[in-house]
Amino acid sequence: MRQYEVMVILSPELEERTVTPTLDQFLGVIRDSGGSVAKVHVWGRRKLASEIDKQGAGIYAVLDLE
């Protein structure tokens, strides 16, 4: 299988306890489509290089997928 690295930027308005369930919902789509998740790296809240929808920060997560 091919390996992919995907960076996801979540809204900074999410609470820390809701980050994992939000990522699990996204990863469920990958698993349901026949893919597998090798690793999930949550980098946490970081400043964006430029604003997205008037938000200057985001919660970064890097996903290793197959």
C-alpha positions in Angstrom: 0.0 0.0 0.0 1.0 3.6 -0.5 2.0 5.7 2.5 0.7 9.2 2.9 1.4 12.0 5.4 -1.5 14.4 5.9 -1.4 17.5 8.0 -4.8 18.5 9.4 -5.4 22.0 10.9 -8.4 22.1 13.3 -10.2 25.1 14.6 -8.4 26.8 17.6 -11.8 27.1 19.2 -11.9 23.4 20.0 -11.3 22.4 23.6 -8.4 20.0 24.2 -10.7 17.2 25.2 -12.6 17.4 21.9 -9.5 17.2 19.6 -9.1 13.4 19.8 -12.8 12.6 19.1 -12.7 15.1 16.2 -9.7 13.3 14.7 -11.2 9.9 15.3 -14.3 11.0 13.3 -12.0 12.0 10.4 -9.9 8.8 10.7 -13.1 6.7 10.7 -13.7 7.8 7.1 -10.2 6.6 6.2 -10.7 3.3 7.9 -14.1 2.8 6.4 -12.6 3.3 2.9 -10.1 0.5 3.4 -7.1 2.6 4.7 -5.2 2.2 7.9 -3.7 4.7 10.3 -0.1 4.2 11.2 0.5 7.1 13.5 -1.2 10.3 14.7 1.0 13.2 15.9 -0.9 16.0 17.6 1.3 19.1 17.6 -1.1 21.2 19.5 -2.1 24.9 19.0 0.3 26.9 16.8 0.2 30.2 15.0 -0.7 30.1 11.3 1.5 31.8 8.7 -1.6 33.6 7.4 -5.1 33.8 8.8 -7.8 31.3 7.7 -11.4 32.5 8.2 -10.1 35.3 10.5 -8.3 32.8 12.7 -4.6 33.4 13.5 -4.0 30.0 15.1 -4.9 26.3 14.6 -4.5 22.9 16.2 -2.1 20.9 14.0 -2.1 17.1 13.7 0.1 15.0 11.3 -1.3 11.7 10.2 0.6 8.8 8.7 -1.8 6.8 6.6 -1.8 3.8 4.3 
